Amino acid sequence: MKLALHNTKGIVIGSVDVRDDVFDAPMNAPLVHQVMVGQLANRRQGTAKTKTRAQVAGGGAKPRPQKSTGRARQGSIRSPQWRGGGVVFGPIPRSYRQRTTKRMKRQSLKAMLSSKVRENQLVVVENLELEHAKTKDMAQFLRSLDVSSSVLLVADGAGADTLRAARNLPRVRTIPSALLNTLSILNARKVVMTLDAVRNAEVNWGGPFVRRRPQNLDDGAQEE
């Protein structure tokens, strides 16, 4: 398939051929949702901790006599019903990590890139060689592309000064093509990719999925 190619002034200067299996893949909503949930779960620290009645300090003495007071029986002021007492079934440190296979991540990413293409929310630019690597020039460049909301800038081949100028703009995130993921695309309204980023994406995710198996040591070889 072909995508329109823009220059730094937002003018269409031609078209570029891209791989159909990367930029025209079918949508798989359940797969995208599962990958997204896995990414969000892997971000959780899982360090929340509360103390049970056995871990709270104090409470060794009985707070009041068992009888003759007319009040409920109490054995410790660290019981869950007391203020400052232990917590029943509170959170404890745990891992929320979910395992997502490489094939799932790959298919989900291609589905999201293709979805952006179908929605006309993916823009391909020839390069990001601005006349001046200033924030105002970057803002003008995005306005020329009709980008007025959150944008993901996949700027392979751009200089450090250009990336630094983009970071000063709100709702603009820069990322190399090698680190593209489902969640980053979902969080952006528009995706702007350089031509180098498009070619790198085709190299990384185009073609059939090949499972790489670890190489076994030769028979008789010894590990040093």
C-alpha positions in Angstrom: 0.0 0.0 0.0 1.0 3.6 -0.3 1.1 6.4 2.2 1.4 10.1 1.6 4.9 11.6 2.3 5.1 15.1 3.8 8.0 17.5 4.2 8.7 19.7 7.2 6.3 22.3 6.0 3.4 19.9 5.9 3.2 19.7 2.1 2.6 16.4 0.4 5.6 15.8 -1.8 4.8 12.2 -2.9 4.0 8.8 -1.7 5.9 5.9 -0.1 5.3 2.2 -0.5 4.9 0.4 2.8 4.4 -3.2 3.7 0.8 -4.4 3.9 1.5 -6.8 6.8 2.7 -3.9 9.0 0.5 -1.0 8.0 -2.6 -2.8 6.7 -3.1 -5.6 9.2 -6.5 -6.6 10.4 -7.8 -5.2 13.8 -7.9 -7.7 16.7 -9.5 -5.8 19.6 -9.3 -8.7 22.1 -5.6 -9.1 21.5 -4.9 -5.4 21.7 -6.9 -5.2 25.0 -4.9 -8.2 26.5 -1.6 -6.7 25.5 -2.6 -3.3 26.9 -3.7 -4.8 30.2 -0.5 -6.7 30.5 1.6 -3.6 29.9 -0.4 -1.7 32.6 -0.1 -4.6 35.0 3.7 -4.8 34.5 4.0 -1.1 35.5 2.5 -1.7 38.9 5.1 -1.9 41.7 3.0 -4.1 44.0 4.6 -2.7 47.2 1.4 -1.8 49.1 1.5 -3.3 52.6 -0.7 -3.2 55.7 -0.2 -4.9 59.1 -2.4 -7.6 60.5 -3.3 -7.7 64.2 -0.3 -10.0 64.8 2.1 -7.4 63.3 0.7 -4.2 65.0 2.7 -3.1 68.0 1.1 -3.0 71.4 -2.2 -4.6 72.6 -0.7 -7.1 75.0 -2.9 -6.2 77.9 -6.7 -6.8 78.0 -8.3 -3.3 77.5 -11.0 -3.8 80.1 -12.4 -6.6 82.4 -14.3 -9.4 80.7 -17.4 -8.9 82.8 -19.3 -6.3 84.9 -18.8 -3.4 82.6 -21.9 -3.9 80.4 -19.8 -3.5 77.3 -18.6 -5.9 74.6 -15.8 -8.4 75.4 -12.5 -7.2 74.1 -9.2 -9.0 74.2 -6.8 -6.6 72.5 -6.8 -2.9 71.4 -5.1 -4.1 68.2 -8.1 -6.0 67.0 -9.3 -4.9 63.5 -12.4 -3.1 65.0 -10.2 -0.8 67.1 -8.7 2.4 65.7 -5.0 1.7 65.2 -5.6 -2.0 65.0 -4.7 -4.5 62.4 -6.2 -4.7 58.9 -8.2 -7.7 57.7 -7.3 -9.0 54.3 -5.2 -5.9 53.5 -2.8 -5.7 50.6 0.6 -7.4 50.9 3.6 -7.1 48.5 3.0 -9.1 45.4 3.9 -9.2 41.7 1.2 -8.1 39.2 3.4 -9.2 36.3 1.7 -10.8 33.3 3.6 -12.7 30.6 2.9 -11.5 27.1 4.4 -13.5 24.2 6.5 -11.8 21.5 4.0 -12.9 18.9 1.1 -11.2 20.7 3.1 -7.9 21.1 4.0 -8.0 17.5 0.5 -8.6 16.2 -1.0 -6.0 18.6 1.5 -3.4 17.5 0.8 -4.0 13.8 -2.9 -3.9 14.4 -2.6 -0.5 16.1 -0.4 1.0 13.4 -2.8 -0.2 10.8 -5.7 1.3 12.7 -4.0 4.7 12.8 -3.5 4.5 9.0 -7.2 3.6 8.4 -8.3 6.5 10.7 -5.9 8.9 8.9 -4.1 9.5 12.1 -0.7 8.4 11.0 1.5 10.9 9.2 4.8 10.1 7.4 7.4 12.9 7.0 10.5 12.7 5.0 12.7 13.9 7.8 12.8 16.2 10.8 15.6 18.5 9.7 14.1 21.8 10.9 15.7 25.1 10.0 16.2 25.9 13.6 16.0 23.3 16.4 13.7 25.5 18.5 10.5 24.7 20.3 8.5 27.2 18.3 9.7 25.7 15.0 8.7 22.3 16.2 5.3 23.7 17.2 4.9 25.2 13.7 5.9 21.9 12.1 3.2 20.1 14.0 0.6 22.8 13.2 1.4 22.4 9.5 0.6 18.7 9.8 -2.8 19.6 11.4 -1.7 18.1 14.8 -3.6 19.8 17.6 -3.9 17.1 20.2 -1.7 14.4 21.7 1.0 13.2 19.3 3.5 10.4 19.3 6.6 11.4 17.4 8.6 8.4 16.1 11.7 10.4 15.1 14.3 8.0 13.9 17.1 9.9 12.3 16.3 13.2 14.1 19.1 15.1 15.9 19.4 15.5 19.6 18.5 19.2 19.4 15.3 18.4 17.5 14.2 15.9 20.1 15.0 18.3 22.9 12.8 20.9 21.3 9.9 18.4 21.0 10.1 17.5 24.7 9.2 21.1 25.6 5.8 20.8 24.0 2.9 19.5 26.0 1.2 16.3 24.9 4.1 15.5 22.6 6.1 12.3 23.3 9.1 11.2 21.3 10.1 7.5 21.0 12.4 5.5 18.7 10.8 2.9 16.5 12.5 0.1 18.3 10.6 1.0 21.5 7.1 1.3 19.9 4.5 -0.5 21.9 0.7 -0.8 21.9 0.1 1.4 24.9 2.1 4.4 23.5 0.1 4.3 20.3 -3.2 4.0 22.2 -2.4 7.1 24.3 -1.7 9.3 21.3 -4.3 10.8 19.0 -1.9 11.1 16.1 1.3 9.3 15.2 4.0 11.1 13.2 6.8 8.9 11.8 9.8 9.8 9.8 10.6 7.8 6.7 13.5 6.1 8.6 11.2 5.1 11.3 8.8 3.5 8.8 11.6 1.5 7.2 12.9 0.4 10.6 9.4 -0.7 11.6 9.1 -2.8 8.5 12.4 -4.5 9.2 11.5 -5.1 12.9 8.0 -6.4 12.4 7.5 -7.2 8.8 7.4 -10.7 7.4 6.5 -14.0 9.2 7.2 -14.4 12.9 10.4 -16.5 13.4 10.9 -18.1 16.8 14.5 -18.1 17.8 15.7 -21.0 19.8 18.8 -20.8 22.1 21.8 -22.3 20.6 23.0 -25.5 22.4 26.6 -26.1 23.2 28.4 -28.6 21.0 28.8 -32.1 22.4 31.9 -32.3 24.4 32.3 -28.5 24.7 32.8 -27.3 28.3 31.6 -24.0 29.7 34.4 -21.8 31.0 
